[in-house]
Amino acid sequence: MGMEFRQKIILKEAMSYEAIMGLYTRSKTFINCILKQDSKGLFFITNEESIFSKGDVVIVYSVDSFNIAEILDANGLFNEHFYADQDVFETQDIWPDEALFIDHMIPSSDNRILEICSGNGRVTSHLCKDGNTVVGLDNCLESISLAQKHQTDLLSYVHADAFKLPFEKDCFDISCCFENSLGMFLYDEETIVQNLIEVSKQKVIFGLRQVNDSTQFIHYYASQNGYLEFGKVFSHDSFEVILNNLNESYRNCIAAINYYPGLARPWGGEQFFVVLDLV
Ligand SMILES: C[S@@+](CC[C@H](N)C(=O)[O-])C[C@H]1O[C@@H](n2cnc3c(N)ncnc32)[C@H](O)[C@@H]1O
């Protein structure tokens, strides 16, 4: 049996960063990352300067960025342990750039809005504003079950796959996909964009992540409970490549593409928002 892509290890002796990398990673070409647990039990990403002592608890990720199934498995683990965590739910909020964007770009009432990849509903409830009817959709049962505890007359959550949206054509005025969730689809973003165009009458909105280092096409985020989430990152150009690859009938539905800047995130990279106006 080969090594797992995620291993939790209690160090039997002090080791250097390089020694751990050498012993527990599967290939130098993989995405390799060592997380170390601090005295409060939280995990943090380490680097060459980090010190590892006997008894330290470390988690080593060694993921093949070309193995889509492996990345999806790693993200599945992350989803069930992060978005479904009650503490995460209680402590997280929308980012100031998301609040500003929603304030300016989302009508205040009487619209039907879909958010796919809604996770635990971190952004979803904010889309209701003064009276929009909002549906959050996610394929992670644990996160949706948590979100469903907070449903209201205007806000509901559906457990479903964004590849097979359970909605009629033009069912929503606006559909959204925030916080780089499009990056979770790795090599089939076109289907997701087409699905959103199919169910939307007016606008399709994305919050995407860009990083300055163009060698990094997959970026990861570490949760303090020791999991990594992997996602493709974007630029205006790479997003437009996706739009150019859409089937002609969907491409013809796009009347305008508008970009709006967002803010940096603590885990690296910067948000930008894209609004597709539909004909
Ligand atoms: C980056 S997280 C964003 C969660 C939430 N929007 C937020 O900003 O906190 C991506 C979400 O996409 C969901 N997801 C991944 N693949 C999916 C699919 N095929 N269908 C629906 N949701 C999916 C995951 O379960 C996860 O909740």
The ligand as an ORCA input file, in Angstrom:
! r2SCAN-3c Opt
* xyz 0 1
  C     -14.861     27.097     -0.961
  S     -16.239     26.326     -0.219
  C     -17.299     27.721     -0.066
  C     -18.393     27.598      0.950
  C     -19.188     28.881      1.178
  N     -19.713     29.423     -0.052
  C     -18.349     29.923      1.885
  O     -17.937     30.868      1.219
  O     -18.118     29.798      3.088
  C     -16.845     25.343     -1.501
  C     -18.136     24.607     -1.250
  O     -18.478     23.921     -2.475
  C     -19.161     22.729     -2.157
  N     -19.135     21.848     -3.334
  C     -18.056     21.244     -3.887
  N     -18.431     20.495     -4.951
  C     -19.778     20.641     -5.074
  C     -20.752     20.123     -5.981
  N     -20.407     19.278     -6.971
  N     -22.042     20.489     -5.820
  C     -22.413     21.350     -4.826
  N     -21.531     21.856     -3.921
  C     -20.233     21.509     -4.050
  C     -18.403     22.212     -0.943
  O     -19.146     21.270     -0.212
  C     -18.108     23.521     -0.185
  O     -19.131     23.779      0.752
*
